[in-house]
C-alpha cells in the first residue's frame, strides 16, 4: 500500500481530534470518580482543563420556588472559589435550567447583571447543560465560560463534554440529596418526641418531599372504614382529629395493602374524593401502617398540587416514616388500652358496692380507699388514708387493733376466711361489716386488699327476726285462737295453750298424733286425710287460705262450732299446715242476740220516724184547728147576738166535729210524745177502780168487765209518776181495744200488780227490759188473738183491722206514746184462739202518792167584761194570725200582727212603739217564740209574754221563767182559757 502524504489541514484535523479524544478521556476518568465530598470540585477542575476554559461551575436550586441558584463547585482562572448564591432570573442560566443545552461563542457578557463577577472577569463565551434527576426533574445546570469561543467554536464537542459531566453531577446530586433526605428522615424519626411525634413526622415529611399535604391517619376503632387524622400538615398548619371515610379515596387502596402512588391525575382517578377537590391536590402517595401481627393500623400519606416525581425516593421516605408511625400507633393503642383498662378497673374500684381498702404489706397503712368506703365510714379520701385500722375499729374486744392485725397476718399467709367486724364511723356510731382480706400484687408490689360489706341492716334484721320469733312464740302461746300445726302426714307438731284450753288436751299428749283422731269428728276424718294426701299434687283444698265454719271434737266427745283457716308454709322437712281454729259458740249466741237487737233497732227507728211524721202532721193540724175552732166560736157568738137558731145549731155541730178532730190530734201528739201531761206520783189502784166504774157504763151488757187493783204482797200501795188523765186514756183505749176483740160478747179482765224479777222485751219498741221494779196494769180479753204478721204493726198510727169508718187506728198508737213518754213499756201475750193480754209496765215510784182531786163541777160561763190594752201578736201562719187578730179585737183589745219574729223584734226595739202584751207562736222560721220572748225581755223587761205551742208539755218551767213567759197555751187554743190568761197578764202588766 502506498502511503499518502498528509496535508497541513489534515494535520490540524488530526491534532484537534486527538486533543478532543484526550479531553474526553480525561473527562471520562473524572466521571468515574467514586464520588464523595470532593467530586463536584474534581469534575469542574477536570472539565476546565479538558475544555481549556477559565471558568466552570455547577449550580442547583436552593429554594422551593426555583428562583435562586447555589453553586456546588466553582473554578475560575485555575482556582477554586467559595460557593455562592445568585438569582437565576436575569442571567444567561435562566435560558438553560429546565430546558436544554446552550452554546454562545461570544456576547454572553451582555446577559450578566451589572457588577457580575464573571462579567468583570471578561467572560464572553458561554456553554451550559441542564441538570435533571432520574425522573427528569430540573436540578440546576453545568456551566463553562471563556473569554474566547469554547472548544474553538466546536459547539458539539463542548456539548458532549458538558453532557458527560452533567450526567455524573446530576446523579451525584440526586444521590446526595437522597442520602441527605434519608439521613434527615432517620434523624427525624429517631428524634421525634413521643408526645409530639405525629406532628413532627408530618412536618418533616412535608418538608423533605416538598409537598403541601402530609398526614398520618389511624383506622377508627368503632368504624373500620373510617380514618382519624393523628396529625396532618396542610399548607403549613398542623391539624388533628379529622375523621373521614376512605371509600372512594386513594387511602382505600393503601390501608391494609401496600404502597400506592398516583403521581398525577388524582381527581380523575378518584372523582368521589371530596378532600382532593377541596385541597386541589393532583398527586398522592401512601404507605400502610401495619402492626407486628399484620393488623392494619392506618396510613402515612402525602399529597401535592404538583405531580410527584422520584417515586422510589417517596416510597423510601414513606416506608421510613411508616415504621416509626406504626410503632407509635401501636404504642398509642397500647397506652389507650392500658388507660382504658386502668379506667375500667378504677371505675369498678370506685363504683363497687363494698368498701375497698388497699393496705401496705409491711406497715399495714391504708394506701387507698374507694368512694364507697368514704361514704360508709363518713371520712374523706385524704382523712381515711391518714388513719390506721385502730381508728376505724370499735375498740371493743374482739374488734380491736390487735385483733385486726391478727386477721391481716392470716391474709398474708393465705388463710383468712371472711369474718364479721364492728367498725366505728367518723360520727362515733357503731356498725357491722362482713370483711374479706386478700393478698394481691400490683405495680410490682404486694398489698393487702380489704373488702368490707355493710351488714348492719342484716344484723338488725337477724336480731329483729330472733325477737320476732320469740314474740311469735309468745303470741302463739298467748293467742285466744287455737293454733294447731301439722306435718305433711297430718301429725300434730304444734298445739298452743288456747288449743289446750278449748279441746281439753295437754300439748305433750297430742304432739305426734294424727290430728284426725284428736279433734276431727269421725264423719269428717276421711275427707281430712284425703286432703292431706292430695295436697302435694293439687296444691289446693276447701280449707286452704279460706275462712270456713265447721265442727270440731273436744276431749270430752262434745262437738263445738268452730271457724277454721288453714295456711301452708314450706320448710326443709316439707309442708307444714297451720290451722287457726276459733271456738265460735259464743259468737253464734252473740249473733242471735245481735239479730234481736237489730230487730229492736229497726222497730225503734220505725216508731221514731212515724212519731216524727205524726207529730209534724199534728202540729200543722193544730194551727188549722186553732183558726177553725176560733172562727166557729166567733160564728156562734154572732149567731147568738142575731138570734139565728138554725145557724147556731149548725155551727155547734161543726164545733163538735172540730173538737173530735182536736181529740184525734191530741192522740197523735200523745203517740209522738209531744203532749205530756203533768206527771205526779200517785197510787194507781184508786184511779183504776174509778176508771173501771166509768168504763162499765159504756160497755154493752154482753161484755163483762172485772179485775182487781190493790197493793203489793207487803201491803204497800202501787205508786207511779204519771199524769192521771193520760193514764185514764191508756186504760180506756186498752179496754175499748179488748171490747172490739171480743166481737160483741166476752170477758175483759183488768189487773194491777207489782211485777217481780223477770226480764222481757217491749212489744212496741222491742227494747230488752230488766226486771224492775215495775207496776203492771194488764188488760186481758177472750178474743181470737193477734196473728203474728200483725203484731209488728198494731202500734202504728192509723193501722186498724176494723172495717172502714169503725175506728181511727190511733188507740194503741196513743197508748205507746203515753206509756213510753212516762218511761214505761208494753207487753203483749197472745195466742190464736186464746185471746190477748196487753200489759202496761210503768216504773214503780217510792214517793208518797198525791191525792186525786174529784172532778170540779162545771161553772156556768158568766158574761165577761171587755178587755182593755194593746197586744202584739206574732204568728207566721196566716189563718191563725188573722183569727187571733179578730178574736182579740172582739174582746176590746188593740191588736198589731207581725208574721215574722225578726220584724217583731225590730218593732219592739223602737221605744216609740207601745204594747201591753206579747202573744207569740213557738214554731216559726229563723227564730222560735221562746227566743223572741228572751229578746223582748232584754228590750222590755216588764212586758208580759204569752207563748202558744202545739207541744206545750215539752218546755222547762225554769227556761220559760228566764225568758219572761207569763203563761203557756196549748194549740188548738181554748177561747175561754185564752181570755182568762190575757186578763191576768194585762192585770200583771199594770
DAGIMO-V825792 format. One record per helix or strand of 2 or more residues. SS is the DSSP state (2 for helix, 1 for strand). FROM is the first residue (numbers start at 1). TO is the last residue. If there is no record, write none. Layout:
((SS | FROM | TO) (SS | FROM | TO))
This chain:
((2 | 8 | 31) (2 | 39 | 51) (1 | 55 | 61) (1 | 68 | 76) (1 | 79 | 81) (1 | 85 | 87) (2 | 92 | 95) (1 | 102 | 104) (2 | 108 | 111) (2 | 117 | 120) (1 | 125 | 132) (1 | 138 | 146) (2 | 150 | 153) (2 | 155 | 191) (2 | 197 | 209) (1 | 213 | 219) (1 | 226 | 234) (1 | 237 | 239) (1 | 243 | 245) (2 | 251 | 254) (1 | 260 | 262) (2 | 266 | 269) (2 | 274 | 279) (1 | 283 | 290) (1 | 296 | 304) (2 | 311 | 351) (1 | 355 | 360) (1 | 366 | 369) (2 | 371 | 377) (2 | 381 | 385) (2 | 389 | 392) (2 | 401 | 412) (1 | 419 | 424) (1 | 430 | 442) (1 | 445 | 454) (2 | 456 | 478) (1 | 482 | 486) (1 | 491 | 495) (2 | 497 | 503) (2 | 507 | 510) (2 | 515 | 518) (2 | 522 | 538) (1 | 547 | 553) (1 | 559 | 571) (1 | 574 | 583) (2 | 585 | 642) (2 | 645 | 671) (1 | 680 | 683) (2 | 684 | 698) (1 | 703 | 709) (1 | 719 | 722) (2 | 724 | 741) (1 | 746 | 755) (1 | 760 | 761) (1 | 768 | 769) (1 | 774 | 781) (2 | 788 | 791) (2 | 811 | 821) (1 | 825 | 831) (1 | 835 | 844) (1 | 870 | 874) (2 | 878 | 890) (1 | 894 | 898) (2 | 901 | 908) (1 | 917 | 921) (2 | 929 | 939) (1 | 944 | 949) (2 | 952 | 954) (2 | 957 | 962) (1 | 965 | 970) (2 | 975 | 989))
